[in-house]
Amino acid sequence: MDLHIRLMHDDDVDAIVELSLAAWAPVFASFEQVLGPTIYRFIYPEWRTSQAEVVTGICRETDKTTTWVAEVDGTVVGFLSYELDLEKETAEGMLLAVHPDHQNGGVGTELNTFALDRMKESGMKLAVLGTGGDPGHAPARRSYEKAGYTALPLVRYYKDLS
């Protein structure tokens, strides 16, 4: 596999949105299983639409956010976005996705390692991010742990009141 990581170009956004929706489909299926259909539909009525908007927004916020893409044979197969807080010397990972056809091959770990190196070069002293504890996020957690992140488990509760 010939993996190349580069800064995102404006014309990458559609490919990034498409691969993120494919990558995150199991995450949202996991959310539905964990939360049950009532709470899930309340929180994520149109997850594809809302996620596409989130990804597009973060990618387009180039004054705040840096997005790196991973290419294999000239095709975008993954991406990672983060923000720098120069005052606090902290970088926050915003989004990471790898197309399902390229998962479990080290692309996510390479993106993480590459981005962490860029953060450090920018003078950051701490990198933080959040991810889900559900089964659908297990690949993301593995990638973050391989890159050296330390997990602090947090819990968020939901209760159907209808």
C-alpha positions as a Python dict, from the first residue, in 0.01 Angstrom:
ca = {
    (1, 'M'): (0, 0, 0),
    (2, 'D'): (144, 336, -106),
    (3, 'L'): (3, 575, 155),
    (4, 'H'): (52, 948, 115),
    (5, 'I'): (-64, 1209, 369),
    (6, 'R'): (-116, 1569, 261),
    (7, 'L'): (-314, 1879, 350),
    (8, 'M'): (-676, 1874, 236),
    (9, 'H'): (-768, 2064, -79),
    (10, 'D'): (-1110, 2226, -127),
    (11, 'D'): (-1199, 1971, -392),
    (12, 'D'): (-1144, 1685, -140),
    (13, 'V'): (-1446, 1774, 74),
    (14, 'D'): (-1701, 1562, -119),
    (15, 'A'): (-1474, 1256, -101),
    (16, 'I'): (-1412, 1319, 270),
    (17, 'V'): (-1786, 1341, 339),
    (18, 'E'): (-1853, 1023, 140),
    (19, 'L'): (-1583, 819, 312),
    (20, 'S'): (-1681, 948, 656),
    (21, 'L'): (-2044, 842, 608),
    (22, 'A'): (-1930, 496, 500),
    (23, 'A'): (-1686, 473, 791),
    (24, 'W'): (-1936, 591, 1050),
    (25, 'A'): (-2235, 378, 943),
    (26, 'P'): (-2135, 105, 1194),
    (27, 'V'): (-2100, 371, 1465),
    (28, 'F'): (-2457, 490, 1417),
    (29, 'A'): (-2582, 130, 1400),
    (30, 'S'): (-2407, 75, 1732),
    (31, 'F'): (-2568, 390, 1875),
    (32, 'E'): (-2910, 261, 1775),
    (33, 'Q'): (-2841, -76, 1936),
    (34, 'V'): (-2713, 79, 2260),
    (35, 'L'): (-2974, 357, 2288),
    (36, 'G'): (-3276, 175, 2150),
    (37, 'P'): (-3486, 300, 1858),
    (38, 'T'): (-3681, 571, 2044),
    (39, 'I'): (-3386, 760, 2192),
    (40, 'Y'): (-3178, 698, 1878),
    (41, 'R'): (-3441, 852, 1646),
    (42, 'F'): (-3478, 1147, 1883),
    (43, 'I'): (-3103, 1224, 1886),
    (44, 'Y'): (-3010, 1114, 1532),
    (45, 'P'): (-3321, 1149, 1312),
    (46, 'E'): (-3115, 1204, 994),
    (47, 'W'): (-2759, 1119, 1093),
    (48, 'R'): (-2624, 1113, 737),
    (49, 'T'): (-2745, 1467, 670),
    (50, 'S'): (-2626, 1607, 1003),
    (51, 'Q'): (-2288, 1432, 982),
    (52, 'A'): (-2233, 1551, 626),
    (53, 'E'): (-2299, 1906, 747),
    (54, 'V'): (-2059, 1867, 1043),
    (55, 'V'): (-1780, 1724, 827),
    (56, 'T'): (-1826, 1988, 557),
    (57, 'G'): (-1830, 2265, 817),
    (58, 'I'): (-1513, 2149, 989),
    (59, 'C'): (-1332, 2100, 658),
    (60, 'R'): (-1433, 2447, 541),
    (61, 'E'): (-1322, 2618, 866),
    (62, 'T'): (-964, 2638, 741),
    (63, 'D'): (-888, 2941, 955),
    (64, 'K'): (-953, 2729, 1270),
    (65, 'T'): (-907, 2371, 1161),
    (66, 'T'): (-630, 2177, 990),
    (67, 'T'): (-735, 1872, 790),
    (68, 'W'): (-497, 1609, 658),
    (69, 'V'): (-601, 1345, 407),
    (70, 'A'): (-457, 1001, 347),
    (71, 'E'): (-438, 890, -15),
    (72, 'V'): (-377, 549, -163),
    (73, 'D'): (-306, 545, -536),
    (74, 'G'): (-436, 903, -565),
    (75, 'T'): (-769, 827, -391),
    (76, 'V'): (-861, 987, -59),
    (77, 'V'): (-917, 700, 186),
    (78, 'G'): (-905, 879, 521),
    (79, 'F'): (-881, 1213, 695),
    (80, 'L'): (-810, 1373, 1030),
    (81, 'S'): (-903, 1726, 1143),
    (82, 'Y'): (-780, 1916, 1447),
    (83, 'E'): (-772, 2263, 1600),
    (84, 'L'): (-479, 2435, 1772),
    (85, 'D'): (-516, 2655, 2079),
    (86, 'L'): (-190, 2848, 2071),
    (87, 'E'): (-256, 3020, 2403),
    (88, 'K'): (-311, 2694, 2591),
    (89, 'E'): (-59, 2502, 2375),
    (90, 'T'): (-325, 2236, 2320),
    (91, 'A'): (-444, 2061, 2006),
    (92, 'E'): (-789, 1904, 1988),
    (93, 'G'): (-868, 1623, 1747),
    (94, 'M'): (-1203, 1694, 1585),
    (95, 'L'): (-1270, 1417, 1332),
    (96, 'L'): (-1106, 1101, 1205),
    (97, 'A'): (-1240, 856, 949),
    (98, 'V'): (-1098, 586, 726),
    (99, 'H'): (-1299, 433, 444),
    (100, 'P'): (-1412, 79, 541),
    (101, 'D'): (-1215, -72, 250),
    (102, 'H'): (-896, 66, 408),
    (103, 'Q'): (-964, 11, 778),
    (104, 'N'): (-744, -217, 988),
    (105, 'G'): (-446, -148, 763),
    (106, 'G'): (-279, 123, 968),
    (107, 'V'): (-422, 427, 786),
    (108, 'G'): (-585, 570, 1101),
    (109, 'T'): (-271, 515, 1306),
    (110, 'E'): (-57, 679, 1036),
    (111, 'L'): (-292, 978, 1023),
    (112, 'N'): (-281, 1007, 1402),
    (113, 'T'): (97, 982, 1421),
    (114, 'F'): (144, 1229, 1135),
    (115, 'A'): (-98, 1481, 1290),
    (116, 'L'): (58, 1446, 1635),
    (117, 'D'): (398, 1523, 1485),
    (118, 'R'): (255, 1837, 1316),
    (119, 'M'): (93, 1943, 1645),
    (120, 'K'): (423, 1907, 1828),
    (121, 'E'): (603, 2102, 1553),
    (122, 'S'): (345, 2380, 1608),
    (123, 'G'): (448, 2405, 1973),
    (124, 'M'): (157, 2215, 2126),
    (125, 'K'): (222, 2048, 2461),
    (126, 'L'): (-99, 1842, 2482),
    (127, 'A'): (-329, 1669, 2236),
    (128, 'V'): (-686, 1579, 2336),
    (129, 'L'): (-986, 1425, 2165),
    (130, 'G'): (-1309, 1251, 2243),
    (131, 'T'): (-1466, 937, 2102),
    (132, 'G'): (-1745, 697, 2186),
    (133, 'G'): (-1724, 404, 2423),
    (134, 'D'): (-1974, 201, 2221),
    (135, 'P'): (-1875, -103, 2010),
    (136, 'G'): (-1893, 101, 1689),
    (137, 'H'): (-1609, 325, 1807),
    (138, 'A'): (-1376, 35, 1896),
    (139, 'P'): (-1162, 82, 1581),
    (140, 'A'): (-1117, 452, 1659),
    (141, 'R'): (-1020, 377, 2018),
    (142, 'R'): (-762, 121, 1898),
    (143, 'S'): (-615, 376, 1657),
    (144, 'Y'): (-590, 644, 1926),
    (145, 'E'): (-432, 404, 2173),
    (146, 'K'): (-179, 286, 1911),
    (147, 'A'): (-86, 652, 1860),
    (148, 'G'): (-18, 684, 2235),
    (149, 'Y'): (-331, 856, 2365),
    (150, 'T'): (-440, 776, 2722),
    (151, 'A'): (-812, 712, 2768),
    (152, 'L'): (-1017, 862, 3049),
    (153, 'P'): (-1353, 686, 3035),
    (154, 'L'): (-1653, 916, 3073),
    (155, 'V'): (-2017, 818, 3076),
    (156, 'R'): (-2319, 1001, 2933),
    (157, 'Y'): (-2666, 879, 3025),
    (158, 'Y'): (-2992, 903, 2830),
    (159, 'K'): (-3348, 839, 2955),
    (160, 'D'): (-3658, 814, 2735),
    (161, 'L'): (-3926, 1036, 2893),
    (162, 'S'): (-4203, 974, 2641),
}
